[in-house]
Amino acid sequence: MEVMEAIRERRSIRRYERDPVPREHIEILLESARLAPSASNLQTWKFKVVTDESIRKQLRVAAFDQKFVERAPVVIVGCIDFEAFGDRTRRTMELISRGAVRPSLSMILRFARGSDKGLDSEERQIINGVVNLSIAMEHMVLVAVELGLGTCWVRAFQPEKVAEILQLPEHCPPLAMLTLGYPRERPEARPRKELNEIVL
Ligand SMILES: Cc1cc2nc3c(=O)[nH]c(=O)nc-3n(C[C@H](O)[C@H](O)[C@H](O)COP(=O)(O)O)c2cc1C
């Protein structure tokens, strides 16, 4: 399958068949994440693959009761691995432990002004950590289409609760989850802005 075809075919899938996803397919997805680009090639990500039903149920609760989080046979939890940034991790961890990955408004505004010169190193780590992990996770989303699998990004959840349920190390806060399984729905494409609306 061409990449563009996978991009066109992809939908957020929230209804899944009960069939389990073969281990080999999960491994192909993880391989696609492993090969993703990252700032300075630091590969600042870790993934937890959840298939256990009782844990999926707990994740559903942590995700504000979004039922498909429990019903999907697999949930892949993407975590930013702050240890992979190296020496300056400790201060970043202090920042995060005060409220998971919750970049401050002023930090985002400085970033949005087009230069990250004003950013502290830990702020830069958080932004790069989010970007790196997002790329790796979207690789998995697109490869899943090729394998006949459906996914849905899930960001609406309580990170502290997910970290507790999965016993994640402190330096690996969860950023996003992907539900995964064989689709039991074929949603219409959601609307998108026109090309001329997104080009400056
Ligand atoms: C970062 C991110 C977070 C999302 N979080 C959720 C979520 O918590 N729950 C949900 O049902 N969908 C979630 N979605 C899916 C979006 O609602 C969906 O991508 C959007 O409506 C466009 O639909 P499509 O993916 O089918 O094209 C999320 C998507 C992204 C990219």
The ligand as an ORCA input file, in Angstrom:
! r2SCAN-3c Opt
* xyz 0 1
  C      -3.658     14.228     19.660
  C      -5.004     13.589     19.457
  C      -5.798     13.306     20.547
  C      -7.031     12.669     20.370
  N      -7.737     12.288     21.486
  C      -8.905     11.618     21.311
  C      -9.606     11.121     22.436
  O      -9.203     11.265     23.591
  N     -10.775     10.462     22.211
  C     -11.274     10.251     20.942
  O     -12.328      9.630     20.817
  N     -10.599     10.699     19.846
  C      -9.443     11.358     20.003
  N      -8.724     11.788     18.906
  C      -9.250     11.519     17.540
  C      -9.773     12.792     16.861
  O     -11.037     13.107     17.392
  C      -9.852     12.548     15.330
  O      -8.561     12.316     14.828
  C     -10.465     13.723     14.569
  O     -11.810     13.937     14.938
  C     -10.444     13.495     13.049
  O     -11.099     12.291     12.706
  P     -10.320     11.143     11.929
  O      -9.146     10.724     12.781
  O     -11.290     10.001     11.754
  O      -9.860     11.705     10.618
  C      -7.494     12.392     19.059
  C      -6.679     12.701     17.962
  C      -5.446     13.268     18.143
  C      -4.573     13.526     16.944
*
